[in-house]
Amino acid sequence: MIQDDFNFTLNSSDFPVSIEEFAAYLDGNLSDDEMKAVSSVIANDDAMQDIVLNSQTIDETLSNCEP
């Protein structure tokens, strides 16, 4: 469980995939079958789509800032 300074509590059960599996998906460290399975979950979950979009935006912004 994660709790931040705003009294927001986040349980890992709030996600349709585990946090570890999602991080591995973002890093491209899953097998092809696992990548397809997580992609399918993301395609059917608006919140997960938002997280992926924000992650991509952050990655692009950081890559533009690196020397």
N, C-alpha and C positions, 0 to 999 in steps of 0.2 A: 504494500500500500504506500502511496506517495501522498504527502500532504504539503501544500505550499503555504506561503505567508498570507494567502487570501482565504484561508479556511476551506479550500477546495480539496476534497479527498478523492483520489483516483485509485480504484482497484484494478488489478490486471484483468479481472473478470468483466470489466467494462468494455473490453476490446474483443472483436470477433476472431482475432489471431493473437498469439502471445506477443508481448513486446519484443522478446528476443527474436522470434521468427520474423516479425515485421522489420526489425533493424537489419537482419540478414537479407531480407528482400530488398530493402533500400540499397544495401551494399552490393547486391548481386551475388550473394554467397549461398544461394540455395540451388538444389538440383533443378533441372528443367520442370519436372513434375511439381515440385514444391513451389516454384515461381508461378506456374500456371494456376495452382490452387489458391495462392495468396492473391494473384491478379484477379481471379474470379470473385473472391471475397471483397476486394476493393471495388470492383465494378458494380457490386450490389449494395454498397454502403456509402452513403453521401459523406459521412464524417471521415471515413478512411480516405475517400477521394480528396477531400480538403487537406488532410494531413500530407498526402503525397504531393499535391500541388504546392503547398507551402514549403515542403522539403526541397522540391525542385527549384523553387524560386530562391531559397536560401543558398543552395549549391551554386546556382548561376551567379548570384550576387557576389558570393565569396570568390568564385573563380575570376570574376572581373576585377576584384580588389587585390589579388595576389600579384606580386612582382614577376 
